[in-house]
């Protein structure tokens, strides 16, 4: 059952990334970098879910830490500088808390699996 849930999550991540790509949502340089980071982390999660050795574990250790720091900074700081006002009606503290909660819920499982793949 757990494998089915991981596979569904993996499919949802891939579908979301491809949908954004097809709709042309990756316009800025930062968004394009985020897309590349997403694809790399998706490949790592794919290796974890399918229990397949892809590259060296030390590569995934570096990727998991670097990608986590990138995603966290992109979601909390950099994304707002792309011309979109995200949650502009909320005070800055409430906005950051809401963004952090959303970040944990949406990509928390991704980094859990990626860290397990890299460090287990």
C-alpha positions in Angstrom: 0.0 0.0 0.0 2.8 2.4 0.9 4.4 1.7 -2.6 1.1 2.7 -4.2 1.0 6.0 -2.3 4.6 6.8 -3.2 3.9 6.0 -6.9 0.8 8.2 -6.9 2.8 11.1 -5.3 5.6 10.6 -7.9 3.0 10.7 -10.7 1.5 13.9 -9.2 4.9 15.6 -9.1 5.7 14.7 -12.7 2.2 15.7 -13.9 2.4 19.1 -12.2 5.9 19.8 -13.6 4.9 18.8 -17.1 1.7 20.8 -16.9 3.6 23.9 -15.9 6.1 23.3 -18.8 3.3 22.8 -21.4 1.4 25.9 -20.2 4.6 27.9 -20.4 4.8 28.9 -16.7 8.6 28.6 -16.6 9.4 32.0 -18.1 12.0 33.5 -15.9 15.6 32.2 -15.4 14.8 31.4 -11.7 11.7 29.3 -12.8 13.8 27.4 -15.4 16.4 26.6 -12.7 13.6 25.5 -10.4 12.3 23.2 -13.2 15.7 21.6 -13.7 16.1 21.1 -9.9 12.6 19.6 -9.8 13.4 17.1 -12.6 16.7 16.1 -10.8 14.9 15.5 -7.5 12.1 13.7 -9.3 14.7 11.3 -10.7 16.1 10.7 -7.2 12.6 10.1 -5.8 12.0 7.7 -8.7 15.1 5.8 -7.6 13.9 5.7 -4.0 10.3 4.5 -4.9 11.5 1.8 -7.4 14.5 0.8 -5.2 16.8 1.4 -8.2 20.3 2.6 -7.8 20.7 5.7 -10.0 24.2 7.2 -9.8 26.3 7.2 -6.6 24.7 7.8 -3.2 27.2 10.6 -2.6 25.7 12.4 -5.6 22.3 12.1 -4.1 23.6 13.4 -0.7 24.8 16.6 -2.4 21.7 16.8 -4.6 19.3 16.4 -1.7 20.9 19.1 0.4 21.4 21.5 -2.5 18.0 21.0 -3.9 16.3 21.4 -0.5 18.1 24.7 0.1 17.2 25.9 -3.4 13.5 24.9 -3.1 13.2 26.5 0.3 14.9 29.7 -0.8 12.9 29.8 -4.1 9.6 29.2 -2.3 10.1 31.6 0.6 12.2 34.4 -0.9 12.9 34.3 -4.7 9.5 33.4 -6.1 7.9 36.7 -5.0 10.4 38.6 -7.2 9.1 37.1 -10.4 6.4 39.8 -10.8 3.7 37.8 -9.1 2.4 39.1 -5.9 1.6 35.9 -3.9 -0.8 36.3 -1.1 -0.4 40.1 -1.2 -3.3 40.8 1.1 -1.7 39.0 4.0 0.9 40.6 6.3 4.4 39.5 5.5 4.8 37.2 8.6 1.5 35.4 7.9 2.4 35.1 4.2 5.7 33.5 5.1 4.1 31.1 7.6 1.5 30.1 5.0 4.2 29.6 2.4 6.2 27.4 4.8 3.2 25.3 5.6 2.4 24.8 1.9 6.0 24.0 1.2 6.1 21.3 3.9 2.9 19.7 2.8 3.6 19.8 -1.0 7.3 18.9 -1.1 7.9 17.5 2.3 7.4 13.9 1.1 9.7 14.5 -1.8 12.6 15.5 0.4 11.8 12.7 2.9 12.1 10.2 0.1 15.1 11.9 -1.4 16.9 12.0 2.0 16.1 8.3 2.6 17.5 7.5 -0.8 20.7 9.5 -0.3 21.4 8.7 3.4 20.1 5.2 3.9 
